[in-house]
Amino acid sequence: MKRVAILGPSTFSEEATRHFLGDSFTYVSYKLISEVFNATASGETDLSVIPIENTLEGSVHLHVDWLVHEVDLPIRAEWVFPIDMNLIGYPSPEPATDAANPYRHVRKVLSHQVVPAQCNQFMKRYLRDAEFEQVSSTAEGVRIVSTLNDPTVVAIGTAIASTNYGVPMLEREIQDHKDNMTRFLLVGKEAPELASSTDMKTTILVTLPEDYPGALHQVLSAFAWRRINLSKIESKPTKKKLGNYYFYIDIVGNMDSVLLPSAIQEIEAIGCQVRILGCYPSYSYNGS
Ligand SMILES: O=C(O)C(=O)Cc1ccccc1
């Protein structure tokens, strides 16, 4: 069985991956996202799962940076999964001092860095005086809370982490929007066997030539006149020189088609550097 590295255990990554890949893979949990990437880069695992983007927060920049700068692992699949955030901790033994806010006593909230933006309204209303402390995963926050037995320290994480670490669920679904979706990427040196999908995507990185006015316009028009749909374009610093950017572009379509390779050739002809991060099936959540 192929081995898949995930941030875990008991994380949103694990929930989302089990839903999409099922039991035909062996899951190996790592505490840090750098370890998740390195596991596959070093050959310890065949594939890695990376949370890459969220409805409310946008791209997880740290993870995009790793994918682009630190490893050479092609994207093999993507899927979108709904994320329900839960408040997890020990209830206060004291009666609440503020009838309108049962969490007034909370001093510290532990979770993954992408979580506060997804629970902004709840946190503003109930946890305004609490300090947020970033930990390596939502499950790590719940684990730490389980070791403290202190009602003033809570975590935001998965229902399964609450069960597995034996820390009570205080409040379910505290995310701002019911449709809080996260996009996950599966990366690895070899393409795994997956269910076929009618939706294919290609992700490329484009670096523009410095002395070519209107280069971005030319890049976009190479796609536009061929009626190739782009689902995302984001500029990111090259990290080599201040003010130098590359573009991270998600394209709807497959490299097998004639149109896409010819668009890429046209972009290269004006002096752009193009790196293909992957051409892969895209799966959307069907609610089951
Ligand atoms: O920490 C986790 O549970 C993760 O898998 C990362 C994450 C955090 C929040 C939303 C989606 C993924």
The ligand as an ORCA input file, in Angstrom:
! r2SCAN-3c Opt
* xyz 0 1
  O      -4.183     21.585     11.889
  C      -4.935     20.878     11.189
  O      -5.913     20.253     11.637
  C      -4.683     20.837      9.755
  O      -4.896     19.833      9.140
  C      -4.331     22.128      9.092
  C      -5.606     22.856      8.855
  C      -6.070     23.743      9.799
  C      -7.274     24.408      9.565
  C      -7.985     24.179      8.403
  C      -7.521     23.269      7.487
  C      -6.323     22.591      7.712
*
